[in-house]
Amino acid sequence: MENQLLAQRQRVFGQGSALFYAEPLTIIRGEGVELFDDAGKRFIDMYNNVPCVGHSHPHVVSEVSKQLGQLNVHSRYLHESILRYGERLTSLHHSGIESVVFSCTGTEANEVALMTARAHTGGVGIVCTDAAYHGNSFAVRQLSRPSNNPHVRSIPFPESYRCEATNPCDFFIEKLEETISGFAEDDIPFAGMLVCSLLANEGLPNIPEGFMSKAVELVHRAGGVMIADEVQAGLGRSGHWWGYEVSDFIPDIVVMGKPIGAGIPLAATAASRELVESFRKSTRYFNTFASSPVQAAAGNAVLDVFENENLLENVNKVGIQLAAGIRELGSDHPQVGDIRSHGLFIGIEWVKSSDSKEPDARGAVVKVNELKELGFLIGNAGAYGNVLKIRPPLVFSMKNAEDFLQALGHVLAH
């Protein structure tokens, strides 16, 4: 059956559509942290942050289904529930986040953020990191390993593991200063900086202490705004509501997506009312499927689950134990170069040897597939493709953690 589906997929989608694992899975059902394939085999999902409150959560299913049975329409009518959701969502941020623009994907939300930064500052120059991923539109793709667009320039992603500078923070701040100055030298007005607050796609590196707050100061001094991409890092993933709380900085614009809708296409760009109104005045933005009653039902239901099930407490409790267990297992393994963790977001740097720190992407893929055979689904990511990426739904339990540690111990021993 899987071979038939694969052939059909390649015919319908065309060759090159990405799939996980050497032997792709046919997943037909999900519940909580569990996924089931067409043969009935159970897997523990330790990768997908879209169903952050768990697959097929009954409250989310009920609220979305109920709303679908009543009404779904575009945003050019008044509807109370989406306004209530907007207020709930912005209230979870720092006091400078007041208003919101809803969209359907993180790509769209990041594009709104770029347009907002440029509308407010009058500039066009954007700084990102050299291993970023923020989405798939033509404009947003320019931030993924930029090279040819003079309006988008990158700095080496700030990290401590491979940086040989005596003071890594100063080293990366100097790179940022040089890049911002480069815009001025080329007569390109500066608009701002866009980064994932935990540098998730870069491999969840240990960001040098003080870098993010100093970066904000530099960006502001140059007349720009700071954009935090919270699509992967936010909504409780780190044990805090937002990754910028962990990285200790205050962004001007915040981008959210994926988990806030638990599978319903929902994304958001939030900022001060002044910034949002600059965007609306300059663009007259409209999105047919955004700010809908169904999006509101999904978003509100997700926040209900956080409140009713104390998910932040669970993330911190289980995340600490899971990370401690992984560190214990990896402490004597020569190919475990580094382990980084924030709540239920963990990255294991897989290297050819801990002395050389040379990335081993092929070895990481092998371990991902070995864990899959044992019933645990993780991924590999990072700037070099060698970081074992662990990012389960936030209802992941202590028992789930114990079972995974047993499987990981087996994989590391072979």
One Martini backbone bead per residue (centre of mass of N, CA, C, O) as a GRO file, in nm:
protein
  414
    1MET     BB    1   0.058   0.062  -0.022
    2GLU     BB    2   0.296   0.263   0.009
    3ASN     BB    3   0.400   0.236  -0.283
    4GLN     BB    4   0.139   0.341  -0.411
    5LEU     BB    5   0.134   0.617  -0.269
    6LEU     BB    6   0.408   0.714  -0.366
    7ALA     BB    7   0.346   0.704  -0.667
    8GLN     BB    8   0.103   0.893  -0.652
    9ARG     BB    9   0.247   1.137  -0.533
   10GLN     BB   10   0.456   1.174  -0.763
   11ARG     BB   11   0.233   1.223  -0.975
   12VAL     BB   12   0.069   1.456  -0.835
   13PHE     BB   13   0.324   1.635  -0.715
   14GLY     BB   14   0.587   1.537  -0.792
   15GLN     BB   15   0.901   1.526  -0.784
   16GLY     BB   16   1.033   1.629  -0.449
   17SER     BB   17   0.845   1.573  -0.228
   18ALA     BB   18   0.865   1.580   0.097
   19LEU     BB   19   0.993   1.323   0.326
   20PHE     BB   20   1.000   1.119   0.586
   21TYR     BB   21   1.209   0.886   0.591
   22ALA     BB   22   1.317   0.605   0.435
   23GLU     BB   23   1.030   0.494   0.535
   24PRO     BB   24   0.743   0.598   0.486
   25LEU     BB   25   0.456   0.715   0.638
   26THR     BB   26   0.111   0.609   0.718
   27ILE     BB   27  -0.096   0.832   0.858
   28ILE     BB   28  -0.442   0.805   1.020
   29ARG     BB   29  -0.389   0.872   1.339
   30GLY     BB   30  -0.460   1.090   1.633
   31GLU     BB   31  -0.358   1.105   1.997
   32GLY     BB   32  -0.207   1.331   2.136
   33VAL     BB   33   0.116   1.172   2.110
   34GLU     BB   34  -0.026   0.980   1.909
   35LEU     BB   35   0.045   0.762   1.629
   36PHE     BB   36  -0.107   0.595   1.337
   37ASP     BB   37  -0.091   0.353   1.117
   38ASP     BB   38  -0.222   0.134   0.870
   39ALA     BB   39  -0.120  -0.116   1.077
   40GLY     BB   40  -0.140   0.004   1.392
   41LYS     BB   41   0.105   0.149   1.462
   42ARG     BB   42   0.274   0.304   1.725
   43PHE     BB   43   0.355   0.653   1.785
   44ILE     BB   44   0.572   0.898   1.913
   45ASP     BB   45   0.539   1.236   1.909
   46MET     BB   46   0.858   1.449   1.868
   47TYR     BB   47   0.792   1.706   1.640
   48ASN     BB   48   0.504   1.830   1.642
   49ASN     BB   49   0.380   2.177   1.683
   50VAL     BB   50   0.090   2.203   1.586
   51PRO     BB   51  -0.022   1.987   1.809
   52CYS     BB   52   0.037   2.119   2.106
   53VAL     BB   53  -0.235   1.985   2.258
   54GLY     BB   54  -0.274   1.762   2.068
   55HIS     BB   55  -0.416   1.527   1.903
   56SER     BB   56  -0.744   1.561   1.880
   57HIS     BB   57  -0.860   1.759   2.068
   58PRO     BB   58  -1.173   1.773   2.196
   59HIS     BB   59  -1.205   2.083   2.230
   60VAL     BB   60  -1.115   2.169   1.950
   61VAL     BB   61  -1.308   1.996   1.788
   62SER     BB   62  -1.570   2.112   1.907
   63GLU     BB   63  -1.534   2.418   1.846
   64VAL     BB   64  -1.487   2.398   1.541
   65SER     BB   65  -1.739   2.236   1.466
   66LYS     BB   66  -1.947   2.435   1.576
   67GLN     BB   67  -1.862   2.673   1.393
   68LEU     BB   68  -1.906   2.529   1.119
   69GLY     BB   69  -2.222   2.496   1.187
   70GLN     BB   70  -2.269   2.824   1.171
   71LEU     BB   71  -1.984   2.986   1.072
   72ASN     BB   72  -1.796   3.111   0.777
   73VAL     BB   73  -1.599   3.411   0.725
   74HIS     BB   74  -1.486   3.689   0.650
   75SER     BB   75  -1.353   4.014   0.779
   76ARG     BB   76  -1.607   4.216   0.667
   77TYR     BB   77  -1.716   4.144   0.950
   78LEU     BB   78  -1.850   4.133   1.246
   79HIS     BB   79  -1.672   3.950   1.521
   80GLU     BB   80  -1.622   3.868   1.847
   81SER     BB   81  -1.420   3.619   1.873
   82ILE     BB   82  -1.168   3.745   1.726
   83LEU     BB   83  -1.134   3.977   1.929
   84ARG     BB   84  -1.098   3.810   2.180
   85TYR     BB   85  -0.851   3.660   2.077
   86GLY     BB   86  -0.667   3.904   2.028
   87GLU     BB   87  -0.664   3.987   2.328
   88ARG     BB   88  -0.550   3.727   2.445
   89LEU     BB   89  -0.288   3.716   2.280
   90THR     BB   90  -0.161   4.000   2.347
   91SER     BB   91  -0.167   3.959   2.667
   92LEU     BB   92   0.091   3.752   2.656
   93HIS     BB   93   0.253   4.000   2.618
   94HIS     BB   94   0.398   4.270   2.611
   95SER     BB   95   0.285   4.603   2.635
   96GLY     BB   96   0.369   4.670   2.320
   97ILE     BB   97   0.146   4.458   2.253
   98GLU     BB   98  -0.179   4.543   2.093
   99SER     BB   99  -0.192   4.446   1.790
  100VAL     BB  100  -0.344   4.259   1.502
  101VAL     BB  101  -0.256   4.034   1.228
  102PHE     BB  102  -0.420   3.808   1.043
  103SER     BB  103  -0.353   3.476   0.920
  104CYS     BB  104  -0.242   3.141   0.796
  105THR     BB  105   0.079   3.178   0.800
  106GLY     BB  106   0.406   3.226   0.869
  107THR     BB  107   0.476   3.351   0.603
  108GLU     BB  108   0.264   3.576   0.610
  109ALA     BB  109   0.346   3.696   0.885
  110ASN     BB  110   0.636   3.775   0.795
  111GLU     BB  111   0.548   3.960   0.566
  112VAL     BB  112   0.396   4.157   0.743
  113ALA     BB  113   0.642   4.235   0.913
  114LEU     BB  114   0.808   4.355   0.683
  115MET     BB  115   0.598   4.568   0.597
  116THR     BB  116   0.585   4.709   0.869
  117ALA     BB  117   0.880   4.794   0.896
  118ARG     BB  118   0.885   4.958   0.627
  119ALA     BB  119   0.646   5.150   0.680
  120HIS     BB  120   0.754   5.278   0.951
  121THR     BB  121   1.067   5.353   0.856
  122GLY     BB  122   1.130   5.363   0.528
  123GLY     BB  123   1.277   5.107   0.493
  124VAL     BB  124   1.454   4.788   0.359
  125GLY     BB  125   1.662   4.677   0.544
  126ILE     BB  126   1.752   4.334   0.631
  127VAL     BB  127   1.822   4.125   0.907
  128CYS     BB  128   1.975   3.803   0.939
  129THR     BB  129   2.055   3.482   0.928
  130ASP     BB  130   2.256   3.216   0.769
  131ALA     BB  131   2.017   2.980   0.893
  132ALA     BB  132   1.737   3.053   0.807
  133TYR     BB  133   1.367   3.017   0.863
  134HIS     BB  134   1.040   3.189   0.750
  135GLY     BB  135   0.959   3.076   0.454
  136ASN     BB  136   0.800   3.063   0.098
  137SER     BB  137   0.801   3.319  -0.015
  138PHE     BB  138   0.969   3.530  -0.204
  139ALA     BB  139   1.042   3.732   0.025
  140VAL     BB  140   1.106   3.527   0.264
  141ARG     BB  141   1.325   3.352   0.115
  142GLN     BB  142   1.550   3.580   0.138
  143LEU     BB  143   1.613   3.474   0.451
  144SER     BB  144   1.740   3.216   0.318
  145ARG     BB  145   2.041   3.237   0.263
  146PRO     BB  146   2.147   3.508   0.169
  147SER     BB  147   2.298   3.685  -0.144
  148ASN     BB  148   2.148   3.882  -0.386
  149ASN     BB  149   2.002   4.073  -0.187
  150PRO     BB  150   2.067   4.399  -0.082
  151HIS     BB  151   1.814   4.407   0.140
  152VAL     BB  152   1.944   4.123   0.239
  153ARG     BB  153   2.127   4.042   0.540
  154SER     BB  154   2.378   3.849   0.702
  155ILE     BB  155   2.458   3.670   0.994
  156PRO     BB  156   2.603   3.488   1.201
  157PHE     BB  157   2.491   3.269   1.405
  158PRO     BB  158   2.452   3.283   1.739
  159GLU     BB  159   2.715   3.104   1.917
  160SER     BB  160   2.915   2.878   2.140
  161TYR     BB  161   3.024   2.600   2.032
  162ARG     BB  162   3.212   2.713   1.764
  163CYS     BB  163   3.309   2.961   1.886
  164GLU     BB  164   3.648   3.115   1.918
  165ALA     BB  165   3.589   3.347   2.073
  166THR     BB  166   3.631   3.496   2.372
  167ASN     BB  167   3.367   3.686   2.292
  168PRO     BB  168   3.084   3.604   2.141
  169CYS     BB  169   2.905   3.848   2.169
  170ASP     BB  170   3.097   4.059   2.046
  171PHE     BB  171   3.138   3.920   1.776
  172PHE     BB  172   2.832   3.932   1.677
  173ILE     BB  173   2.792   4.236   1.716
  174GLU     BB  174   3.002   4.321   1.508
  175LYS     BB  175   2.856   4.191   1.268
  176LEU     BB  176   2.604   4.366   1.294
  177GLU     BB  177   2.734   4.641   1.266
  178GLU     BB  178   2.852   4.592   0.982
  179THR     BB  179   2.581   4.537   0.839
  180ILE     BB  180   2.438   4.803   0.901
  181SER     BB  181   2.661   4.984   0.781
  182GLY     BB  182   2.636   4.872   0.490
  183PHE     BB  183   2.373   5.009   0.422
  184ALA     BB  184   2.472   5.303   0.451
  185GLU     BB  185   2.705   5.283   0.240
  186ASP     BB  186   2.464   5.195   0.014
  187ASP     BB  187   2.201   5.365   0.052
  188ILE     BB  188   2.023   5.176   0.260
  189PRO     BB  189   1.758   5.174   0.427
  190PHE     BB  190   1.670   5.085   0.746
  191ALA     BB  191   1.436   4.844   0.912
  192GLY     BB  192   1.568   4.555   1.030
  193MET     BB  193   1.515   4.255   1.233
  194LEU     BB  194   1.498   3.888   1.177
  195VAL     BB  195   1.421   3.642   1.436
  196CYS     BB  196   1.447   3.368   1.601
  197SER     BB  197   1.439   3.355   1.944
  198LEU     BB  198   1.593   3.042   1.933
  199LEU     BB  199   1.709   2.936   1.670
  200ALA     BB  200   1.578   2.671   1.550
  201ASN     BB  201   1.695   2.625   1.255
  202GLU     BB  202   2.000   2.649   1.361
  203GLY     BB  203   1.980   2.439   1.637
  204LEU     BB  204   1.945   2.561   1.921
  205PRO     BB  205   2.148   2.753   2.027
  206ASN     BB  206   2.370   2.904   2.235
  207ILE     BB  207   2.316   3.214   2.314
  208PRO     BB  208   2.482   3.469   2.385
  209GLU     BB  209   2.495   3.657   2.641
  210GLY     BB  210   2.326   3.961   2.543
  211PHE     BB  211   2.276   3.972   2.238
  212MET     BB  212   1.975   4.047   2.193
  213SER     BB  213   1.968   4.318   2.350
  214LYS     BB  214   2.198   4.449   2.183
  215ALA     BB  215   2.061   4.424   1.911
  216VAL     BB  216   1.824   4.609   1.970
  217GLU     BB  217   1.991   4.863   2.018
  218LEU     BB  218   2.116   4.875   1.736
  219VAL     BB  219   1.857   4.882   1.570
  220HIS     BB  220   1.740   5.140   1.699
  221ARG     BB  221   1.980   5.331   1.640
  222ALA     BB  222   1.925   5.276   1.314
  223GLY     BB  223   1.587   5.280   1.290
  224GLY     BB  224   1.480   5.006   1.371
  225VAL     BB  225   1.326   4.682   1.398
  226MET     BB  226   1.219   4.406   1.603
  227ILE     BB  227   1.181   4.062   1.502
  228ALA     BB  228   0.987   3.788   1.629
  229ASP     BB  229   1.000   3.449   1.566
  230GLU     BB  230   0.733   3.225   1.711
  231VAL     BB  231   0.648   2.965   1.561
  232GLN     BB  232   0.845   2.763   1.725
  233ALA     BB  233   0.911   2.913   2.015
  234GLY     BB  234   0.619   2.944   2.095
  235LEU     BB  235   0.360   2.867   2.300
  236GLY     BB  236   0.532   2.712   2.551
  237ARG     BB  237   0.780   2.551   2.448
  238SER     BB  238   0.999   2.675   2.676
  239GLY     BB  239   0.802   2.745   2.942
  240HIS     BB  240   0.718   2.990   2.796
  241TRP     BB  241   0.535   3.174   2.597
  242TRP     BB  242   0.819   3.301   2.489
  243GLY     BB  243   1.134   3.310   2.356
  244TYR     BB  244   1.214   3.610   2.437
  245GLU     BB  245   1.222   3.542   2.743
  246VAL     BB  246   1.477   3.362   2.724
  247SER     BB  247   1.658   3.574   2.545
  248ASP     BB  248   1.618   3.865   2.656
  249PHE     BB  249   1.387   4.039   2.486
  250ILE     BB  250   1.222   4.325   2.309
  251PRO     BB  251   1.001   4.328   2.074
  252ASP     BB  252   0.812   4.498   1.823
  253ILE     BB  253   0.762   4.225   1.663
  254VAL     BB  254   0.529   3.945   1.634
  255VAL     BB  255   0.542   3.601   1.530
  256MET     BB  256   0.275   3.368   1.451
  257GLY     BB  257   0.195   3.004   1.444
  258LYS     BB  258   0.082   2.692   1.396
  259PRO     BB  259   0.001   2.623   1.718
  260ILE     BB  260  -0.241   2.838   1.755
  261GLY     BB  261  -0.443   2.626   1.571
  262ALA     BB  262  -0.404   2.310   1.580
  263GLY     BB  263  -0.436   2.295   1.231
  264ILE     BB  264  -0.546   2.558   1.186
  265PRO     BB  265  -0.507   2.816   0.978
  266LEU     BB  266  -0.291   3.019   1.189
  267ALA     BB  267  -0.184   3.362   1.213
  268ALA     BB  268   0.045   3.627   1.353
  269THR     BB  269   0.081   3.991   1.379
  270ALA     BB  270   0.241   4.179   1.640
  271ALA     BB  271   0.194   4.512   1.789
  272SER     BB  272   0.164   4.812   1.791
  273ARG     BB  273  -0.070   5.023   1.691
  274GLU     BB  274   0.113   5.202   1.522
  275LEU     BB  275   0.235   4.980   1.341
  276VAL     BB  276  -0.027   4.853   1.235
  277GLU     BB  277  -0.137   5.121   1.109
  278SER     BB  278   0.092   5.155   0.909
  279PHE     BB  279   0.029   4.899   0.754
  280ARG     BB  280  -0.269   4.954   0.679
  281LYS     BB  281  -0.224   5.224   0.529
  282SER     BB  282  -0.005   5.105   0.311
  283THR     BB  283  -0.190   4.826   0.215
  284ARG     BB  284  -0.483   4.727   0.259
  285TYR     BB  285  -0.515   4.459   0.395
  286PHE     BB  286  -0.629   4.127   0.271
  287ASN     BB  287  -0.775   3.809   0.398
  288THR     BB  288  -1.003   3.579   0.336
  289PHE     BB  289  -0.904   3.352   0.576
  290ALA     BB  290  -0.887   3.576   0.785
  291SER     BB  291  -1.047   3.642   1.077
  292SER     BB  292  -1.213   3.397   1.146
  293PRO     BB  293  -1.431   3.209   1.328
  294VAL     BB  294  -1.261   2.947   1.313
  295GLN     BB  295  -1.000   3.063   1.411
  296ALA     BB  296  -1.111   3.156   1.682
  297ALA     BB  297  -1.194   2.879   1.787
  298ALA     BB  298  -0.911   2.758   1.785
  299GLY     BB  299  -0.752   2.969   1.949
  300ASN     BB  300  -0.930   2.961   2.204
  301ALA     BB  301  -0.904   2.657   2.259
  302VAL     BB  302  -0.602   2.651   2.308
  303LEU     BB  303  -0.606   2.845   2.553
  304ASP     BB  304  -0.789   2.674   2.724
  305VAL     BB  305  -0.597   2.434   2.755
  306PHE     BB  306  -0.371   2.579   2.895
  307GLU     BB  307  -0.544   2.656   3.143
  308ASN     BB  308  -0.686   2.372   3.219
  309GLU     BB  309  -0.386   2.195   3.191
  310ASN     BB  310  -0.117   2.325   3.266
  311LEU     BB  311   0.114   2.334   3.037
  312LEU     BB  312   0.355   2.492   3.146
  313GLU     BB  313   0.410   2.305   3.381
  314ASN     BB  314   0.461   2.053   3.210
  315VAL     BB  315   0.696   2.153   3.040
  316ASN     BB  316   0.890   2.199   3.277
  317LYS     BB  317   0.884   1.925   3.416
  318VAL     BB  318   0.943   1.736   3.170
  319GLY     BB  319   1.179   1.888   3.036
  320ILE     BB  320   1.387   1.856   3.261
  321GLN     BB  321   1.390   1.542   3.266
  322LEU     BB  322   1.454   1.491   2.970
  323ALA     BB  323   1.722   1.649   2.953
  324ALA     BB  324   1.869   1.500   3.180
  325GLY     BB  325   1.855   1.217   3.048
  326ILE     BB  326   2.009   1.292   2.789
  327ARG     BB  327   2.270   1.386   2.924
  328GLU     BB  328   2.337   1.118   3.057
  329LEU     BB  329   2.350   0.947   2.794
  330GLY     BB  330   2.560   1.158   2.639
  331SER     BB  331   2.823   1.199   2.817
  332ASP     BB  332   2.985   0.923   2.678
  333HIS     BB  333   2.929   1.015   2.383
  334PRO     BB  334   3.123   1.100   2.104
  335GLN     BB  335   2.859   1.211   1.917
  336VAL     BB  336   2.785   1.402   2.157
  337GLY     BB  337   2.844   1.740   2.160
  338ASP     BB  338   2.548   1.866   2.228
  339ILE     BB  339   2.297   2.008   2.461
  340ARG     BB  340   1.980   2.164   2.402
  341SER     BB  341   1.736   2.349   2.616
  342HIS     BB  342   1.367   2.434   2.612
  343GLY     BB  343   1.182   2.259   2.757
  344LEU     BB  344   1.013   2.109   2.471
  345PHE     BB  345   1.318   2.179   2.346
  346ILE     BB  346   1.555   1.973   2.168
  347GLY     BB  347   1.915   1.955   2.100
  348ILE     BB  348   2.134   1.724   1.924
  349GLU     BB  349   2.468   1.719   1.862
  350TRP     BB  350   2.589   1.553   1.577
  351VAL     BB  351   2.910   1.401   1.567
  352LYS     BB  352   3.210   1.256   1.490
  353SER     BB  353   3.340   1.428   1.732
  354SER     BB  354   3.386   1.603   2.024
  355ASP     BB  355   3.658   1.731   1.935
  356SER     BB  356   3.588   1.836   1.634
  357LYS     BB  357   3.271   1.910   1.574
  358GLU     BB  358   3.186   1.756   1.331
  359PRO     BB  359   2.937   1.722   1.136
  360ASP     BB  360   2.668   1.447   1.129
  361ALA     BB  361   2.414   1.405   0.923
  362ARG     BB  362   2.404   1.105   0.854
  363GLY     BB  363   2.394   1.003   1.148
  364ALA     BB  364   2.133   1.150   1.225
  365VAL     BB  365   1.949   1.000   1.026
  366VAL     BB  366   1.992   0.721   1.143
  367LYS     BB  367   1.875   0.783   1.428
  368VAL     BB  368   1.596   0.867   1.337
  369ASN     BB  369   1.527   0.585   1.209
  370GLU     BB  370   1.573   0.412   1.461
  371LEU     BB  371   1.353   0.548   1.634
  372LYS     BB  372   1.120   0.488   1.446
  373GLU     BB  373   1.138   0.173   1.481
  374LEU     BB  374   1.069   0.225   1.804
  375GLY     BB  375   0.830   0.467   1.800
  376PHE     BB  376   0.999   0.749   1.741
  377LEU     BB  377   0.944   1.092   1.638
  378ILE     BB  378   1.192   1.266   1.477
  379GLY     BB  379   1.448   1.502   1.378
  380ASN     BB  380   1.651   1.688   1.143
  381ALA     BB  381   1.865   1.980   1.182
  382GLY     BB  382   2.006   2.270   1.108
  383ALA     BB  383   2.274   2.409   0.950
  384TYR     BB  384   2.389   2.083   0.908
  385GLY     BB  385   2.169   1.850   0.972
  386ASN     BB  386   2.274   1.732   1.289
  387VAL     BB  387   2.016   1.788   1.460
  388LEU     BB  388   1.835   1.655   1.705
  389LYS     BB  389   1.483   1.699   1.696
  390ILE     BB  390   1.288   1.789   1.989
  391ARG     BB  391   0.909   1.837   1.956
  392PRO     BB  392   0.659   1.791   2.133
  393PRO     BB  393   0.382   1.787   2.252
  394LEU     BB  394   0.272   1.952   2.554
  395VAL     BB  395   0.144   1.661   2.668
  396PHE     BB  396   0.390   1.540   2.746
  397SER     BB  397   0.502   1.287   2.949
  398MET     BB  398   0.681   1.117   3.179
  399LYS     BB  399   0.636   0.843   3.045
  400ASN     BB  400   0.727   0.927   2.766
  401ALA     BB  401   1.013   1.001   2.855
  402GLU     BB  402   1.101   0.724   2.959
  403ASP     BB  403   1.060   0.572   2.693
  404PHE     BB  404   1.256   0.741   2.524
  405LEU     BB  405   1.515   0.694   2.690
  406GLN     BB  406   1.527   0.395   2.635
  407ALA     BB  407   1.553   0.419   2.327
  408LEU     BB  408   1.802   0.603   2.320
  409GLY     BB  409   1.991   0.412   2.468
  410HIS     BB  410   1.981   0.196   2.249
  411VAL     BB  411   2.086   0.369   2.012
  412LEU     BB  412   2.360   0.460   2.148
  413ALA     BB  413   2.463   0.149   2.184
  414HIS     BB  414   2.467   0.105   1.835
   0.00000   0.00000   0.00000
